[in-house]
C-alpha cells in the first residue's frame, strides 16, 4: 500500500560456472510482500562466460548456508 515501508533482502542460493541464482524478498513488518528467484548469467561477446574470480568470491561469501 502507498506509504508502507518494505524491507528487501537478497540471498545467493547457488553459484555455477557462468550463472548465479539469487532470491529477492520483500516484507513489511512480518508480512511477506514479494519473493522472486532469478538466475543471472555473465555474458561476454553474446555468450555465457565464467564469472570473474573477484565477483565469484564476493558472491560466495553470501552463499546461503555458507559458514
ROSETOR-717363 format. One record per residue (C-alpha): x, y, z; residue number from 1; residue in three letters. Coordinates in pm, whole numbers, plus 32768, in hexadecimal, padded with zeros to 4 digits. Example, Ala and Ser with C-alpha at 12.3 -4.5 7.8 and 13.67 -1.06 7.14 Angstrom:
REM residues 2
- 84CE | 7E3E | 830C | 1 | ALA
- 8557 | 7F96 | 82CA | 2 | SER
END
This chain:
REM residues 67
- 8000 | 8000 | 8000 | 1 | UNK
- 806C | 8162 | 7FC7 | 2 | UNK
- 814C | 81CF | 80E6 | 3 | UNK
- 81A7 | 806F | 815E | 4 | UNK
- 8316 | 803C | 81AE | 5 | UNK
- 8394 | 7EFF | 8106 | 6 | UNK
- 84E1 | 7E64 | 816B | 7 | UNK
- 858C | 7DA6 | 8051 | 8 | UNK
- 868C | 7C90 | 8076 | 9 | UNK
- 8763 | 7BDB | 7F78 | 10 | UNK
- 87DD | 7A75 | 7FAF | 11 | UNK
- 88D8 | 79BE | 7ED2 | 12 | UNK
- 884E | 785E | 7EA5 | 13 | UNK
- 893A | 77BC | 7DAB | 14 | UNK
- 8A75 | 7817 | 7CEB | 15 | UNK
- 8AC5 | 7766 | 7BA5 | 16 | UNK
- 8BDC | 7798 | 7AA9 | 17 | UNK
- 8B2A | 78AA | 79E6 | 18 | UNK
- 89EA | 78DA | 7AAF | 19 | UNK
- 897A | 7938 | 7C0A | 20 | UNK
- 8820 | 7903 | 7C9F | 21 | UNK
- 87A0 | 7A07 | 7D95 | 22 | UNK
- 865E | 7A3C | 7E59 | 23 | UNK
- 85D5 | 7B99 | 7E98 | 24 | UNK
- 84D4 | 7BB6 | 7FB0 | 25 | UNK
- 840D | 7CDE | 8029 | 26 | UNK
- 8351 | 7CFC | 8173 | 27 | UNK
- 8292 | 7E05 | 822F | 28 | UNK
- 82B8 | 7DAE | 839D | 29 | UNK
- 8281 | 7C37 | 83B5 | 30 | UNK
- 81A2 | 7C2E | 827E | 31 | UNK
- 8246 | 7BA9 | 813F | 32 | UNK
- 81F6 | 7C8B | 8018 | 33 | UNK
- 82C1 | 7BF1 | 7EFD | 34 | UNK
- 83BF | 7AE7 | 7EA8 | 35 | UNK
- 8477 | 7AB2 | 7D5E | 36 | UNK
- 857D | 79B4 | 7CFC | 37 | UNK
- 8664 | 7A23 | 7BE3 | 38 | UNK
- 877B | 797A | 7B24 | 39 | UNK
- 8881 | 7A71 | 7AAA | 40 | UNK
- 897B | 7A13 | 799C | 41 | UNK
- 8ACB | 7ABC | 795B | 42 | UNK
- 8AD9 | 7B11 | 77E7 | 43 | UNK
- 8C11 | 7B5E | 771B | 44 | UNK
- 8BF3 | 7B92 | 75A3 | 45 | UNK
- 8A88 | 7B19 | 75A1 | 46 | UNK
- 8AED | 79CB | 763F | 47 | UNK
- 8ADF | 7949 | 77A1 | 48 | UNK
- 8C34 | 7968 | 7846 | 49 | UNK
- 8CCD | 791B | 7998 | 50 | UNK
- 8C8D | 7A17 | 7AAB | 51 | UNK
- 8DC5 | 7AE6 | 7AF7 | 52 | UNK
- 8E7F | 7A50 | 7C22 | 53 | UNK
- 8E5A | 7B8B | 7CF8 | 54 | UNK
- 8CE0 | 7B9A | 7CBD | 55 | UNK
- 8CB7 | 7A23 | 7CF7 | 56 | UNK
- 8D79 | 7A3B | 7E40 | 57 | UNK
- 8C9C | 7B5A | 7EB7 | 58 | UNK
- 8B60 | 7A9A | 7E60 | 59 | UNK
- 8BE3 | 7960 | 7F0F | 60 | UNK
- 8C05 | 7A22 | 8057 | 61 | UNK
- 8A8A | 7A50 | 8052 | 62 | UNK
- 8A2A | 78F4 | 7FDD | 63 | UNK
- 8901 | 7875 | 80A7 | 64 | UNK
- 8971 | 7768 | 8198 | 65 | UNK
- 8AE1 | 77CD | 8187 | 66 | UNK
- 8B93 | 77D6 | 82D5 | 67 | UNK
END
